[in-house]
Amino acid sequence: MSPTRAASAIRRAFAFARRERKFVLDELTLVKGLVPLLMKRRNGERWTPEDIVEMRVQFGRLRTLSPYLAALLLPGGFAALPALAWWFDRRRLRRDAPPGI
């Protein structure tokens, strides 16, 4: 593979990542009002027909984001790193402790 062809492939990959990141961030900002809608029922209010339509739209947006969210939540994904770090640290502390404690 020639250097110019490799550079072109790298530029396309970065452009793809930029485009996908923008898509995810735009969709997440649009889904922002979902939690207050869901909490209406818990707070004793009734959902209006407009609320139900809005929730369907919001869940549709979440459905388009589900492949991205699943990739983050799978083992080895970005979301698992803090939990793994904590678990490994707890094992180290237990192993270094003297017996009987």
N, C-alpha and C positions, 0 to 999 in steps of 0.2 A: 504494500500500500504506500503510495507516494505521500510525502509530507503535506502537500496541499490538500490531498483527499482526506487525510487524517484530521487536519485542522478543520476542514469543512464538516466532517462527521461530529467533531467535538462541538462546533458552533451550533449545529442542529440539535444535539443533545441538550445543550444549555438552553436553547430557545424553547425546546419542548418542556423542560423542567420549569422555566419561567412562566410559560403559558399555563401549565397545570397548577402551579402554585397560585397564580392569579385567580384561576377558576375556583379553586378550593376556598381561598380567602373571600372572594366575592359571594360564594354560596353560603359560607358560614355567617357572614354579616347579614344576609337576608333571612337566615333562620333564627336570628336573635330573639324575636318576639314569641317564640314557641313556648317557653317556660311559663310566662304569665298567663297564656291561654290555657295551658294544662292545669295550672294552679287555681283557676276560677272554680272548677268543680270541687276541689278540696276546701276552698274557702267558703263554700255554701252557695255560690252563685250558679246560675244555669248558663249553659252554652247557647248562644244564639245561632240561628242558621248561618250567619256570616262567620261566626267563630269556627263552626265546623268546616266550612269551606276553606277558611284560612289554615286550619290545622291540616287538612288534606293537602293543600299546596305546600305547606312546610314539610310534611312527611315525604312528599314527592321529591323535594329538594334534598332531604336527608338520604333518600334512596339513591340519588345520583352520587352522593358522597360516600356511600357505604364501602365501595372498593378501597377508597383512600383510608377510611377509618379502620377497616379490617386489617389493612397492611400495617397500620400503627399498633394495633392491639394484638397481633399474632406474636407468639413467642419469638424473641429476638428483635421485635419491633422497638421503636423509639420509646413507647410507653412502658415497656417492660424493664428498661435499663435501671430506673431508680429502685424498683422492687428487687431486682437481681443484686444490685449493689448492697441494699440493706440485708438481704438474706445471706450473702457471702460474708458480710461484716459480722452478723450474728453468729454464724458458724465459727468464725475465727475467734470471737470473744469466748465462746463456750469451750473451744478446744484449748485455749490458753489458760483457762481458769484452773486452779488447783482442785483436785478431787475432793468431794464432800461439800462443796459450796453450792 
